[in-house]
Amino acid sequence: MAKRDYYEVLGINRDASEADIKKAYRRLAMKYHPDRNPDNAKAEEQFKEAKEAYEVLSEPDKRAAYDQYGHAGVDPSAGMGGGGAGFGGFADAFGDIFGDIFGGGGGRSRSNVYRGADLRYNLEISLEEAARGSETRIRIPTMEECDNCHGSGAKPGTEPVSCPTCNGHGQVRMTQGFFSIAQTCPKCHGSGKVVQDPCTSCSGQGRIKRQKTLSVKIPAGVDEGDRIRLSGEGEAGVNSGPSGDLYVVIHIRPHDVFTREGNNLHCEMPISFSRAALGGEIEIPTLDGYAKIKIPAETQSGKVFRLRGKGIKGVRSSVMGDLMCHVVVETPVNLTARQKELLAELEEINQSNASQHNPRAKSWMDKVKDFFET
């Protein structure tokens, strides 16, 4: 059965960009992946067909061979008598033959244009800034395109010339018997061009190191480790290639009062021994100011009070988190003689009827007693 055209398989035009090819393949892979279609032989074949088409069309060399020679250009067994050259072997062989006949040199020219590197910047912000959002300015070191030579590396008024070693093809070929091996040109490193009169500003590199200041908008609700992408603000590309991106990674400073857990905030709420026993009303801080909490009488340490809507609304959330207040009953310190006298009297009263006044302690002591008696 004859293979279908790879462009037809992916449902794209022959002039489709790399991004279009990748997008089309992802769509088909999601649709026909065997994990989504168990025991479906037809879907499995369609998945393999799409994968094969993508592997060819996503590689510039393989795609060029396919566009020129069809399936025979990328599959030696598809009608040209075999041969173990693998993908691109047929096209390379034709390039060698016609290059020798017509003096073309056989090697394919490569522009050696590279995208600039992505950069990372660690930005530390406060919890308040993370909750409400803010805007700040950062200063980063980066490699930018040279303004003097506009990235060519050549002195203004001159241009890079064709590499004399590879005649501008970017590759040199070593022939040994029946074999012809293409290698990246050691002189021009694959670009096909060399700079004879280098730019004085960048010493022929085409890029210079600079410090640049950028404005970063921090969306409300960002959390630890979130990344903000600034497209095109990374390092400049090589040989006028596109710039990389800058990723600003968020780090939140520890807060004196609150700790964050998702969209919720937590805080400890110390209260006095007498306030816990008698109850009352206290004020606690929130990110929006103070709020009042009514403490019931006989509140125990560890009890949690929830204030709904007093937390943080995350970047990808539609609801506001809550504030969780954890009660910590504080034992009084630096007691006066009168305080000690009163506490001693209270302890005596408590011990006279421990099951009523200290039920948890009484229950625990009973369990300890039973443990040692058994």
Protein Blocks (a to p, Z undefined) as FASTA:
>chain_A
ZZddfklmnopafkbcfklmmmmmmmmmmmmgmklmghilklmmmmmmmmmmmmmmmpmk
lmmmmmmnommlmomknonogajebghklmmmmmmmmmmmnonoopacdekiacdddddd
dddddfklmmnopadddddddddddfklnonopaehiacdddfklnonopacddehjbcc
ddddfklnonopacfbdcfklnonopacddddddddddehiaehiacddehiaccdeehi
acddddddddddddfkbccehjbccddddddfklmmnopadddddfkbccdddddehiae
hiacddehiaccdfkbcbdcdddddddddddehiafklmmmmmmmmmmmmmmmmlmmmml
mmmmmmmmmmmmZZ
